Amino acid sequence: MSSSVQRLEATGSALRDALANQDWAAIGELDLQCRMAVDAAMVDSRDEEELRNGLENLLSLYRELVTVCQTEQQRLAGELVQLNQSRQGAKVYQLFG
């Protein structure tokens, strides 16, 4: 296995761990590292089958990551709506209190 494909797999594994822990800062950093690892693997890898498998695994991980991010975004949007409604309710009580 070429070193660039190994780096790709190692970075993907670290990204999967960060996703499992919902470590968003690490995910952002690892995303950049994955992009660099993909670029390097595309240039260095001579084994197309190996490269294809590594990229397919990474694609699957990114699909999962997008789904989790969308779910988290919806959860946070709901919290913001509730916060805004609470603030508006508090303003009403202050007007009549």
GROMACS elastic network, one bead per residue, 0.5 to 0.9 nm:
[ bonds ]
;  ai    aj funct       b0    kb
    1     4     6  0.84320   500
    1     5     6  0.67167   500
    1     6     6  0.67272   500
    1    45     6  0.86493   500
    1    47     6  0.81390   500
    1    50     6  0.73327   500
    2     5     6  0.53793   500
    2     6     6  0.62916   500
    2     7     6  0.86802   500
    2    41     6  0.82647   500
    2    44     6  0.77194   500
    2    45     6  0.61786   500
    2    46     6  0.79506   500
    2    47     6  0.81063   500
    2    50     6  0.86240   500
    3     7     6  0.60608   500
    3     8     6  0.85061   500
    3    41     6  0.83281   500
    3    44     6  0.85019   500
    3    45     6  0.83830   500
    4     8     6  0.61443   500
    4     9     6  0.86811   500
    4    37     6  0.65629   500
    4    38     6  0.80819   500
    4    40     6  0.60166   500
    4    42     6  0.85186   500
    4    43     6  0.88417   500
    4    44     6  0.65618   500
    4    45     6  0.68216   500
    5     9     6  0.62092   500
    5    10     6  0.85551   500
    5    37     6  0.77117   500
    5    38     6  0.81279   500
    5    40     6  0.83652   500
    5    41     6  0.55519   500
    5    42     6  0.88751   500
    5    44     6  0.85084   500
    5    45     6  0.69334   500
    5    50     6  0.75439   500
    5    51     6  0.64643   500
    5    54     6  0.67227   500
    5    55     6  0.89278   500
    6     9     6  0.50790   500
    6    10     6  0.60708   500
    6    11     6  0.84996   500
    6    41     6  0.89127   500
    6    54     6  0.86420   500
    7    10     6  0.50127   500
    7    11     6  0.59856   500
    7    12     6  0.83724   500
    7    34     6  0.86763   500
    7    37     6  0.63464   500
    7    38     6  0.89778   500
    7    41     6  0.83746   500
    8    11     6  0.52628   500
    8    12     6  0.60907   500
    8    13     6  0.85810   500
    8    33     6  0.86767   500
    8    34     6  0.64616   500
    8    35     6  0.89306   500
    8    36     6  0.87285   500
    8    37     6  0.51157   500
    8    38     6  0.64073   500
    8    40     6  0.86693   500
    8    41     6  0.72114   500
    8    54     6  0.70443   500
    8    55     6  0.82607   500
    8    58     6  0.82273   500
    9    13     6  0.60566   500
    9    14     6  0.86142   500
    9    34     6  0.89814   500
    9    37     6  0.88570   500
    9    54     6  0.64634   500
    9    55     6  0.88384   500
    9    57     6  0.83451   500
    9    58     6  0.78656   500
   10    13     6  0.50448   500
   10    14     6  0.62399   500
   10    15     6  0.85682   500
   11    14     6  0.50821   500
   11    15     6  0.61131   500
   11    16     6  0.85975   500
   11    30     6  0.67458   500
   11    31     6  0.85834   500
   11    33     6  0.68718   500
   11    34     6  0.59429   500
   11    37     6  0.76666   500
   12    16     6  0.61343   500
   12    17     6  0.86656   500
   12    30     6  0.80601   500
   12    31     6  0.87663   500
   12    34     6  0.67577   500
   12    54     6  0.89974   500
   12    57     6  0.82063   500
   12    58     6  0.62126   500
   12    61     6  0.75770   500
   13    16     6  0.50259   500
   13    17     6  0.63129   500
   13    18     6  0.86771   500
   14    17     6  0.50803   500
   14    18     6  0.61990   500
   14    19     6  0.85743   500
   14    26     6  0.89061   500
   14    27     6  0.87150   500
   14    30     6  0.73908   500
   15    18     6  0.50429   500
   15    19     6  0.60978   500
   15    20     6  0.85971   500
   15    26     6  0.77115   500
   15    27     6  0.59960   500
   15    30     6  0.58688   500
   15    31     6  0.73666   500
   15    34     6  0.83827   500
   15    61     6  0.83477   500
   16    19     6  0.50291   500
   16    20     6  0.61972   500
   16    21     6  0.87168   500
   16    27     6  0.86730   500
   16    61     6  0.69948   500
   16    65     6  0.84195   500
   17    20     6  0.50528   500
   17    21     6  0.63400   500
   17    22     6  0.84681   500
   17    23     6  0.86252   500
   18    21     6  0.50920   500
   18    22     6  0.58384   500
   18    23     6  0.50815   500
   18    24     6  0.73408   500
   18    25     6  0.87732   500
   18    26     6  0.62141   500
   18    27     6  0.59138   500
   18    30     6  0.85554   500
   19    23     6  0.62811   500
   19    24     6  0.75094   500
   19    26     6  0.86574   500
   19    27     6  0.67512   500
   19    65     6  0.69881   500
   19    68     6  0.82696   500
   20    23     6  0.78720   500
   21    24     6  0.85738   500
   22    25     6  0.88491   500
   22    26     6  0.87662   500
   22    27     6  0.80731   500
   23    26     6  0.54760   500
   23    27     6  0.62088   500
   23    28     6  0.88765   500
   24    28     6  0.62625   500
   24    29     6  0.87514   500
   25    28     6  0.52996   500
   25    29     6  0.65224   500
   25    30     6  0.86937   500
   26    29     6  0.51209   500
   26    30     6  0.59303   500
   26    31     6  0.83664   500
   27    30     6  0.50477   500
   27    31     6  0.58914   500
   27    32     6  0.87148   500
   28    31     6  0.51864   500
   28    32     6  0.67321   500
   28    33     6  0.89556   500
   29    32     6  0.54147   500
   29    33     6  0.65162   500
   29    34     6  0.88161   500
   30    34     6  0.59828   500
   30    35     6  0.85360   500
   31    34     6  0.50373   500
   31    35     6  0.63182   500
   31    36     6  0.87820   500
   32    35     6  0.51550   500
   32    36     6  0.64270   500
   32    37     6  0.86560   500
   33    36     6  0.51317   500
   33    37     6  0.60742   500
   33    38     6  0.85951   500
   34    38     6  0.60405   500
   34    39     6  0.85499   500
   34    58     6  0.86322   500
   35    38     6  0.51552   500
   35    39     6  0.63007   500
   35    40     6  0.86940   500
   36    39     6  0.51014   500
   36    40     6  0.61933   500
   36    41     6  0.85643   500
   37    40     6  0.50743   500
   37    41     6  0.59941   500
   37    42     6  0.85068   500
   38    41     6  0.50578   500
   38    42     6  0.60628   500
   38    43     6  0.86847   500
   38    55     6  0.77276   500
   39    42     6  0.52354   500
   39    43     6  0.65226   500
   39    44     6  0.87362   500
   40    43     6  0.52577   500
   40    44     6  0.59377   500
   40    45     6  0.80519   500
   41    44     6  0.51156   500
   41    45     6  0.52466   500
   41    46     6  0.89261   500
   41    51     6  0.71110   500
   42    45     6  0.60211   500
   42    46     6  0.87511   500
   42    51     6  0.76232   500
   43    46     6  0.83968   500
   45    48     6  0.70923   500
   45    50     6  0.81277   500
   45    51     6  0.65715   500
   46    50     6  0.85769   500
   46    51     6  0.81244   500
   47    50     6  0.54024   500
   47    51     6  0.62614   500
   47    52     6  0.86418   500
   48    51     6  0.50253   500
   48    52     6  0.59258   500
   48    53     6  0.85289   500
   49    52     6  0.50888   500
   49    53     6  0.61890   500
   49    54     6  0.86296   500
   50    53     6  0.52579   500
   50    54     6  0.62695   500
   50    55     6  0.86698   500
   51    54     6  0.51246   500
   51    55     6  0.61171   500
   51    56     6  0.85214   500
   52    55     6  0.51346   500
   52    56     6  0.60057   500
   52    57     6  0.85620   500
   53    56     6  0.50963   500
   53    57     6  0.61903   500
   53    58     6  0.85936   500
   54    57     6  0.52388   500
   54    58     6  0.62571   500
   54    59     6  0.86485   500
   55    59     6  0.60181   500
   55    60     6  0.85753   500
   56    60     6  0.62076   500
   56    61     6  0.86137   500
   57    60     6  0.51682   500
   57    61     6  0.62950   500
   57    62     6  0.87359   500
   58    62     6  0.61795   500
   58    63     6  0.86443   500
   59    62     6  0.50626   500
   59    63     6  0.62278   500
   59    64     6  0.86875   500
   60    63     6  0.51389   500
   60    64     6  0.63988   500
   60    65     6  0.86413   500
   61    64     6  0.51132   500
   61    65     6  0.61032   500
   61    66     6  0.86839   500
   62    66     6  0.60443   500
   62    67     6  0.85070   500
   63    66     6  0.52129   500
   63    67     6  0.63246   500
   63    68     6  0.87390   500
   64    67     6  0.51488   500
   64    68     6  0.62328   500
   64    69     6  0.85876   500
   65    68     6  0.51529   500
   65    69     6  0.60509   500
   65    70     6  0.85582   500
   66    69     6  0.50493   500
   66    70     6  0.60852   500
   66    71     6  0.85702   500
   67    70     6  0.51972   500
   67    71     6  0.62442   500
   67    72     6  0.86435   500
   68    71     6  0.51038   500
   68    72     6  0.61326   500
   68    73     6  0.85329   500
   69    72     6  0.50251   500
   69    73     6  0.60014   500
   69    74     6  0.85930   500
   70    74     6  0.62138   500
   70    75     6  0.86126   500
   71    74     6  0.51851   500
   71    75     6  0.62385   500
   71    76     6  0.86967   500
   72    75     6  0.50121   500
   72    76     6  0.61509   500
   72    77     6  0.85128   500
   73    76     6  0.51699   500
   73    77     6  0.60743   500
   73    78     6  0.86223   500
   74    77     6  0.50174   500
   74    78     6  0.62047   500
   74    79     6  0.86872   500
   75    78     6  0.51801   500
   75    79     6  0.63865   500
   75    80     6  0.88057   500
   76    80     6  0.62191   500
   76    81     6  0.86652   500
   77    80     6  0.50727   500
   77    81     6  0.62582   500
   77    82     6  0.87043   500
   78    81     6  0.51291   500
   78    82     6  0.62863   500
   78    83     6  0.86062   500
   79    82     6  0.51153   500
   79    83     6  0.60997   500
   79    84     6  0.86351   500
   80    84     6  0.61213   500
   80    85     6  0.85422   500
   81    84     6  0.51739   500
   81    85     6  0.61777   500
   81    86     6  0.86031   500
   82    85     6  0.50597   500
   82    86     6  0.61071   500
   82    87     6  0.86214   500
   83    86     6  0.50836   500
   83    87     6  0.62414   500
   83    88     6  0.86960   500
   84    87     6  0.50875   500
   84    88     6  0.62321   500
   84    89     6  0.85966   500
   85    88     6  0.51099   500
   85    89     6  0.61401   500
   85    90     6  0.85921   500
   86    89     6  0.50280   500
   86    90     6  0.61255   500
   86    91     6  0.86551   500
   87    90     6  0.50240   500
   87    91     6  0.62559   500
   87    92     6  0.87844   500
   88    91     6  0.51060   500
   88    92     6  0.64520   500
   88    93     6  0.88896   500
   89    92     6  0.51834   500
   89    93     6  0.64799   500
   89    94     6  0.87594   500
   90    93     6  0.51359   500
   90    94     6  0.62210   500
   90    95     6  0.87472   500
   91    94     6  0.50086   500
   91    95     6  0.62800   500
   91    96     6  0.88750   500
   92    95     6  0.51661   500
   92    96     6  0.65485   500
   92    97     6  0.84015   500
   93    96     6  0.53206   500
   93    97     6  0.55393   500
